[in-house]
Structures are given as C-alpha cells and as structure tokens.
Amino acid sequence: MKSQVLRKFESKLEDMNDQLCYFLFSDIEVNNIFSELEHDISDSYTTEVYPENKFSDRLHIKIEALPAFRTKAFHSLVSMSVIASVEYLLSYIEEVEGIRANIMPSVHDEITDKKPEEQLNLKLRHWLGKDPESAIIKTIAYLRLRRNHIAHVREEMSDGYRSLIKNDSNHLNTYWAKQSTKLNGFDFSKKTYDEFEVNDVFALINLSRVCMREIDSLVLSTISEESIASYELPRFLANKKLNGLTVEVKSRKFAAFLQHQYGKKMSCADALLRDHMENA
C-alpha cells in the first residue's frame, strides 16, 4: 500500500534524478567540446570565441578557465539537488503525519520536537507500539544535518553532525550494505561534505526516496483499511458524476478509487459504501 503523499514526493525525486542525468549527459558533451578547443585561444574570452551565445558576455571568462568553472558548476548544482531532495523528504514527513492525524486521530498527534526525525520517531513509537528501525531515523537525521551544512554555508561541522558521524556512521554503513538499495559504496563516515562524487549525489537522493517509502509503509501499517476507506468516502461521493448511478456501480467505482489511490484492493469498500447509502 502506498499513500498519495508518497506518490507526489516520489515523483518529484524521480524528476530530479532525470534532470541530474540530463545535466551529466550534457556536461560530458560540453567537456568534449572544451577538450577540442585549440590551445592558442586559451587566453581568449568567451565573448570572442562564442560571440553568438548571448550568455558569453555575462560569463566573460577566459577559455582556459572554463574547465574549472565547469567543475564548480557541477558542485553547485548537485549541492542544490541534495538540499531539494532533503526538503522533499522533510515535507513528506510533515504531510504524512498530517494525513495520519486526519484519518485516525490520536493523542500522540500533538507530539512535537524541533528535530523532525525525532518527532516522527516518537509518534511512530506510540502508533506502532514499538521503536521503528533506528537506522531509518538516523539516516533522516544524517540527511537533514548534511543539508544544513550545505545550506547554511558552514565551514565546520555542527556538534550534532559530528556526533552522528562519530557514533552512528558504522551502524548506517552496515545497515545499508545489507539492503537492496543501490548506494554504490556511499560512506556515511566520509567527511568531505561540500564536494561530491557523482555516485554520492545519486546515493543521497536515493536515500531520501527509500526513507520515504519505509516511513510510508510504517505509517500506513498503523491505520486500518476501514479508517482509510471511511476517510476517503466523502471525497469520493463528492464527485457529481456519480449522481444517478446505482449502488452496485458506485460500490465498484469506490473499490477501484481506493485501489488507485493506495495501490491495494480494500475488501471493506463495498460494505462501507452500502452502509453509508442506506443511512444517508
């Protein structure tokens, strides 16, 4: 089963992954062009060599500086990609907590913590009746702290980041090495945070995606299908195209609606809709 919230944010991460692939593809082609430039024009400026490119004047650097500028552009882009992917993850967590509270309210919905992964951890502990997998929570913390390091332009690691690397990096490396997730040798203990290898970027985006999936599975496991169907029924019946249809047709359409929304057939759909129609 999969929530619509997950589908929305997964789609954003997939788009980001595709756009990054496009950039890397283009970057290789651009590098091939740079490598073919004649040595005797290395002191020339972009405005001289590329007069028809409307951005050559705005860039206005020597041709010999282009390779270094290209490398810097790569690190800037992937830094923004990492920041955005973690923002999607944290926004997903906030939204899925809200959806859970709407579908199946509990006293634990009011739990708050300035660290979003810890707030989620505390809520899941109550909803599940046990602690969630610590590696997932620690991975979210790692991603958030690395995002902060980049976004806040920090020269030194924060105390929280340093502590996590020291105390949890081995555990995270061991945990993810046993999973099917493709991280291509990503190392949580690595301390070069401002520059990236290509595989690091894809690993970080993938970690955000997998953490979303794991959280989604955990949260949905704490909600009964009857509660989900009851929550979705008013929205389904608000569709004016259903007016005049028989109960049998509405029942089939409601079951199909739930399966489309959550990716699972819910056996309670028919009885729930019929009961609602009888008592309406």
Phi, psi and omega in degrees: 000144184219134181281158176294330177298316179297316180303318182298311184282329174299320180299320178296319179292324177295319177298317180298318179298316180295318180294324177294319177298319178297316179299315182294321175300311180296323182297320178296318180294320178296319179297324177297321178294315179300321184291340181267355179293142181292143182297329185286356176253010184298332179272355179283160180262160181303326180295333181276320184276328182235063184296336182273351178275117187293347179262356181296326179288321179292322178288304175042068173230165178289150180301323181295342181271351184299316180301317179293324179293322178298316179298317179296321179297321178299311182294326178294315181296313183290330175298315178295325179294318178295315179302313182295318182296322178288324176299319177299317180299312182292324176293321176301313181303314180299316183289320183289329173297319179294319178297317179299319179295325179288320183284315187220076184302144176212164180295340183280353178296337183275356179298132178228152175204143182294340175264113185301325180290328178285323175299314177299317181301315181295319179293314180298323179302318179284317182294320182277333186081013178199168179287136173289168179304120185296329182295327178293314180296317180293327178294319177299318178299316179300312181297318179296316182292324177291321175302314180299319181301319181284310187294328182267005177051052181275139177272333179240153177293144174289162180300319180296319179294314180299318181295318180296316179300317182293316190264336190236352185297320179296318178299317181292319177299317180294315182299309185287336176294335181270352181268165180278352181300133180276108178245357175050047175078017179302136185241115181291342182272353182296138187246025171255103192255339185269340178242150189230146163274155181304316182297329179297318183296312179297324179296316182294319177295320179295322178297319177299317181295314182292321177298319176302313182297318180295317179296316181302315179298318180294313182296314181294332179292344180265002181242129179288152178298325179298321179293320178296313181297319179296322179293321185277340186302312180301320179295321178296313184289344178289348179288113184294342179293346180278346182302131178089350179281153178288162178300321181299316180292317178299321180298314180297319181292324178294318178298318179293323178299312180296319180294322178293319183288323188240357177072022181211138176284126181252113185295341182280350189301313184298308182298321182295315181293316180298319179297320179296316182294324180291329184258002181290000000 
